[in-house]
Amino acid sequence: MDRKEIEDLRNRVACEAVLETSGFAIDVKESTRRARKFRRGAEIVIVTHDGRGWFDPLSDAKGDVFSLVAILDQVGFAEAASRVAALSGFRPATPLWKKATTPRASVLSRWEQRKRLDPGSEVWRYLCWTRALPVSVVRQAAQEGALREGPSGSMWAAHTDNSGALSGWEERGPAWRGFASGGAKTLFRLGPADARRLCVTEAAIDAMSLAAIEGVREGTLYVSTGGG
């Protein structure tokens, strides 16, 4: 199989097809158009990039449709490519995801319905114990209104524009990561709005971790793009 054939298969066979034929089922409630969550018992796989990519939120495993088959079936690349080719005519039964049209007011109301972080809560323990963030940094982010208690012990980290208006939030927990359905990525912010120094990171936990390493440096705004 030459490079062109491999690229053609990568574009034609979605990761959903592999998962559905391997006994995985989609978790519609915890899926979005950009990140679709599949379960098989205790196993979880998140499908991204319109079905062309995937990652395991419980480990560092990630890749394309070929690596997904290789890991699930414990085979080499050549055999994985052969099995992907066999699925080229398979059509996944997962929902057709339409572009989100959720009004910003709805995003704001969902945010306001979530509790602020409480010391000792499940999310607080995840950030301070599991992720080893200092209590002082988590408390500062909470006091600035940047964090909320999400479902199933997940953290919600607000993304706001330059006027302070909420546009969405990063979602991160022990077994889940994603972004607010219907929301838009701007920036997670920790620190003064008039800061003269800007530190840009990929995730909110990265921003808080850098703030912790630097001791929350004066005059610095720590931000996250949420991978955007």
Buried (B, 14 or more C-beta within 10 A) or exposed (E): EEEEEBEBBBEBBBBBBBBBBBEBEBBEEBBBBBBBBBBEEEBBBBBBEEBBBBBBBEEEEBBBBBBBBBBBEEBEEEEBBEBBBEBEEBEBEBEEEEEBEEEBEEBBEBBEEBEEBEEEBBBBEBBBEEBEBBEEBBBBBBEEEBBBBBEEBBBBBBBBEEEEEBBBBBBBBBEBBBBBBBBBBBBBBBBEEEBEEEBEBEBBBBBBBBBBEEEBBEEBBBBBBBEE
